Amino acid sequence: MKQSSHKLAVLLFTFLVASAAIPAGAQTLPVPDLDLSLGYQSLHIPGQNYPLGVGVAISGALNGAVRIVGEVGVSIDQQTASNLNGTLSLYHYGVGPRFTVAAGRVLPYAQVLAGGVHTRADLTTTAGTPFSASDNAFMLQPGAGVIVPITRTFAFAGEVNYRRVFFKEGGDNETSFFTGIRIAFR
C-alpha cells in the first residue's frame, strides 16, 4: 500500500503535465516576482515510507533564470505493528537557489536547498508503555521539478528531490516527491 502512494503521485504528475492546455504559439508568460507552491508530498527513507505529507514553498526572482526558494514540509507515517503503534513525523526546512529555464510555457527547474530536519516518534508498546524520541540534523536537498501554467496566476508544480540528512549516528539518503499548485504574484 505504501508503494502505491508513490505510484499514485507519479501517475498524477504525468496526467497533469500531459493534459496541461498550451495555447497556439506556446507563448511564454512573464516570470512572477514572487510565487507560492503548496501541495502533497511523500517521503521515502531507508526502510520506511511516509505516505502522507504537506509541502509549502515560496520563491522570489533575482532575475529571469535565478530565484531564491524557501521550503518547509512535514511527512507522517502511522505505525501499526505487533509490538509498536503510533506516529512517526519528519519535518524539513531549507533555503537555496532555484535555476529555471523557459521551454515555451513550461518551466523546468533545478534547485539546491540547505537546511534541517526534525524527526519525532510517538509510539506505544503493546504493553501500553509510551515511547517518544526526536532528533535534529542538517540536510542538503538537490532536486528538479517542472511548473506547467494553467492560467496566468495558477500552475501545476511537480518536483522530485534527493535529500541527504547528516544525523550524528550516520547519514540518511532520502527521496521526496511533491505535487501541487503554484500561485504567481505579479
TORNU-129353 format. One record per residue (C-alpha): residue in one letter; x, y, z. Coordinates in steps of 0.1 Angstrom, whole numbers. Example, Ala and Ser with C-alpha at 12.3 -4.5 7.8 and 13.67 -1.06 7.14 Angstrom:
# residues 2
@resn:A | X:123 | Y:-45 | Z:78
@resn:S | X:137 | Y:-11 | Z:71
This chain:
# residues 186
@resn:M | X:0 | Y:0 | Z:0
@resn:K | X:28 | Y:24 | Z:8
@resn:Q | X:44 | Y:19 | Z:-26
@resn:S | X:11 | Y:26 | Z:-42
@resn:S | X:11 | Y:62 | Z:-29
@resn:H | X:44 | Y:68 | Z:-49
@resn:K | X:28 | Y:53 | Z:-80
@resn:L | X:-3 | Y:75 | Z:-75
@resn:A | X:19 | Y:106 | Z:-72
@resn:V | X:38 | Y:97 | Z:-103
@resn:L | X:6 | Y:90 | Z:-123
@resn:L | X:-10 | Y:122 | Z:-111
@resn:F | X:22 | Y:142 | Z:-121
@resn:T | X:22 | Y:125 | Z:-155
@resn:F | X:-15 | Y:131 | Z:-161
@resn:L | X:-14 | Y:168 | Z:-151
@resn:V | X:17 | Y:175 | Z:-173
@resn:A | X:3 | Y:157 | Z:-203
@resn:S | X:-31 | Y:173 | Z:-200
@resn:A | X:-20 | Y:209 | Z:-195
@resn:A | X:-35 | Y:232 | Z:-220
@resn:I | X:-9 | Y:250 | Z:-241
@resn:P | X:-23 | Y:277 | Z:-265
@resn:A | X:-13 | Y:280 | Z:-301
@resn:G | X:21 | Y:296 | Z:-303
@resn:A | X:31 | Y:285 | Z:-268
@resn:Q | X:37 | Y:320 | Z:-257
@resn:T | X:60 | Y:325 | Z:-227
@resn:L | X:43 | Y:340 | Z:-196
@resn:P | X:63 | Y:367 | Z:-177
@resn:V | X:82 | Y:353 | Z:-147
@resn:P | X:64 | Y:363 | Z:-115
@resn:D | X:84 | Y:383 | Z:-89
@resn:L | X:70 | Y:361 | Z:-61
@resn:D | X:53 | Y:327 | Z:-61
@resn:L | X:38 | Y:303 | Z:-35
@resn:S | X:36 | Y:265 | Z:-40
@resn:L | X:16 | Y:241 | Z:-18
@resn:G | X:6 | Y:205 | Z:-21
@resn:Y | X:10 | Y:169 | Z:-13
@resn:Q | X:44 | Y:153 | Z:-7
@resn:S | X:55 | Y:117 | Z:1
@resn:L | X:89 | Y:107 | Z:15
@resn:H | X:110 | Y:75 | Z:14
@resn:I | X:138 | Y:70 | Z:38
@resn:P | X:158 | Y:38 | Z:42
@resn:G | X:133 | Y:11 | Z:52
@resn:Q | X:104 | Y:35 | Z:57
@resn:N | X:78 | Y:53 | Z:36
@resn:Y | X:59 | Y:84 | Z:48
@resn:P | X:29 | Y:84 | Z:26
@resn:L | X:11 | Y:115 | Z:40
@resn:G | X:27 | Y:149 | Z:38
@resn:V | X:23 | Y:185 | Z:30
@resn:G | X:49 | Y:209 | Z:15
@resn:V | X:49 | Y:247 | Z:11
@resn:A | X:75 | Y:267 | Z:-8
@resn:I | X:79 | Y:304 | Z:-16
@resn:S | X:103 | Y:318 | Z:-42
@resn:G | X:114 | Y:352 | Z:-53
@resn:A | X:130 | Y:362 | Z:-86
@resn:L | X:166 | Y:375 | Z:-86
@resn:N | X:164 | Y:376 | Z:-124
@resn:G | X:147 | Y:357 | Z:-152
@resn:A | X:166 | Y:325 | Z:-145
@resn:V | X:176 | Y:325 | Z:-108
@resn:R | X:152 | Y:325 | Z:-78
@resn:I | X:157 | Y:321 | Z:-41
@resn:V | X:134 | Y:295 | Z:-27
@resn:G | X:124 | Y:286 | Z:9
@resn:E | X:106 | Y:253 | Z:16
@resn:V | X:90 | Y:237 | Z:46
@resn:G | X:71 | Y:204 | Z:50
@resn:V | X:60 | Y:176 | Z:71
@resn:S | X:57 | Y:139 | Z:63
@resn:I | X:38 | Y:114 | Z:86
@resn:D | X:36 | Y:77 | Z:89
@resn:Q | X:12 | Y:57 | Z:111
@resn:Q | X:29 | Y:26 | Z:126
@resn:T | X:8 | Y:-5 | Z:134
@resn:A | X:29 | Y:-35 | Z:142
@resn:S | X:26 | Y:-64 | Z:166
@resn:N | X:48 | Y:-47 | Z:192
@resn:L | X:45 | Y:-9 | Z:185
@resn:N | X:18 | Y:15 | Z:174
@resn:G | X:19 | Y:52 | Z:169
@resn:T | X:31 | Y:81 | Z:147
@resn:L | X:64 | Y:89 | Z:130
@resn:S | X:68 | Y:125 | Z:118
@resn:L | X:96 | Y:142 | Z:98
@resn:Y | X:97 | Y:180 | Z:94
@resn:H | X:121 | Y:196 | Z:70
@resn:Y | X:130 | Y:232 | Z:61
@resn:G | X:155 | Y:246 | Z:37
@resn:V | X:165 | Y:276 | Z:15
@resn:G | X:186 | Y:280 | Z:-16
@resn:P | X:188 | Y:289 | Z:-53
@resn:R | X:165 | Y:276 | Z:-80
@resn:F | X:176 | Y:278 | Z:-116
@resn:T | X:148 | Y:279 | Z:-142
@resn:V | X:148 | Y:276 | Z:-180
@resn:A | X:118 | Y:286 | Z:-201
@resn:A | X:107 | Y:259 | Z:-225
@resn:G | X:77 | Y:275 | Z:-241
@resn:R | X:52 | Y:278 | Z:-213
@resn:V | X:67 | Y:250 | Z:-193
@resn:L | X:93 | Y:260 | Z:-167
@resn:P | X:117 | Y:231 | Z:-157
@resn:Y | X:140 | Y:239 | Z:-128
@resn:A | X:168 | Y:226 | Z:-107
@resn:Q | X:174 | Y:237 | Z:-71
@resn:V | X:197 | Y:230 | Z:-41
@resn:L | X:184 | Y:236 | Z:-6
@resn:A | X:203 | Y:237 | Z:27
@resn:G | X:185 | Y:234 | Z:60
@resn:G | X:175 | Y:209 | Z:85
@resn:V | X:151 | Y:181 | Z:96
@resn:H | X:134 | Y:173 | Z:128
@resn:T | X:122 | Y:137 | Z:134
@resn:R | X:97 | Y:127 | Z:160
@resn:A | X:84 | Y:92 | Z:171
@resn:D | X:54 | Y:89 | Z:194
@resn:L | X:49 | Y:52 | Z:199
@resn:T | X:32 | Y:29 | Z:224
@resn:T | X:42 | Y:-7 | Z:230
@resn:T | X:16 | Y:-35 | Z:232
@resn:A | X:21 | Y:-34 | Z:270
@resn:G | X:9 | Y:2 | Z:269
@resn:T | X:43 | Y:18 | Z:276
@resn:P | X:47 | Y:51 | Z:258
@resn:F | X:79 | Y:57 | Z:239
@resn:S | X:89 | Y:91 | Z:225
@resn:A | X:121 | Y:102 | Z:207
@resn:S | X:132 | Y:131 | Z:185
@resn:D | X:163 | Y:142 | Z:167
@resn:N | X:176 | Y:172 | Z:146
@resn:A | X:200 | Y:171 | Z:117
@resn:F | X:215 | Y:192 | Z:89
@resn:M | X:203 | Y:184 | Z:53
@resn:L | X:212 | Y:191 | Z:17
@resn:Q | X:185 | Y:187 | Z:-8
@resn:P | X:191 | Y:189 | Z:-46
@resn:G | X:160 | Y:185 | Z:-67
@resn:A | X:144 | Y:191 | Z:-100
@resn:G | X:109 | Y:200 | Z:-110
@resn:V | X:85 | Y:215 | Z:-135
@resn:I | X:59 | Y:242 | Z:-135
@resn:V | X:31 | Y:240 | Z:-160
@resn:P | X:9 | Y:271 | Z:-162
@resn:I | X:-29 | Y:265 | Z:-161
@resn:T | X:-38 | Y:302 | Z:-161
@resn:R | X:-18 | Y:334 | Z:-157
@resn:T | X:-19 | Y:330 | Z:-119
@resn:F | X:-22 | Y:293 | Z:-113
@resn:A | X:1 | Y:265 | Z:-124
@resn:F | X:8 | Y:228 | Z:-117
@resn:A | X:40 | Y:221 | Z:-99
@resn:G | X:58 | Y:187 | Z:-97
@resn:E | X:91 | Y:180 | Z:-80
@resn:V | X:115 | Y:151 | Z:-71
@resn:N | X:142 | Y:156 | Z:-45
@resn:Y | X:172 | Y:137 | Z:-32
@resn:R | X:178 | Y:146 | Z:5
@resn:R | X:210 | Y:138 | Z:23
@resn:V | X:205 | Y:141 | Z:61
@resn:F | X:235 | Y:142 | Z:84
@resn:F | X:225 | Y:126 | Z:117
@resn:K | X:251 | Y:121 | Z:144
@resn:E | X:248 | Y:84 | Z:141
@resn:G | X:253 | Y:85 | Z:103
@resn:G | X:237 | Y:98 | Z:72
@resn:D | X:203 | Y:90 | Z:55
@resn:N | X:196 | Y:90 | Z:18
@resn:E | X:160 | Y:101 | Z:14
@resn:T | X:138 | Y:107 | Z:-16
@resn:S | X:107 | Y:130 | Z:-17
@resn:F | X:80 | Y:136 | Z:-43
@resn:F | X:59 | Y:168 | Z:-44
@resn:T | X:28 | Y:176 | Z:-65
@resn:G | X:7 | Y:207 | Z:-61
@resn:I | X:-3 | Y:241 | Z:-72
@resn:R | X:18 | Y:272 | Z:-77
@resn:I | X:3 | Y:307 | Z:-73
@resn:A | X:21 | Y:335 | Z:-90
@resn:F | X:20 | Y:370 | Z:-75
@resn:R | X:26 | Y:395 | Z:-103
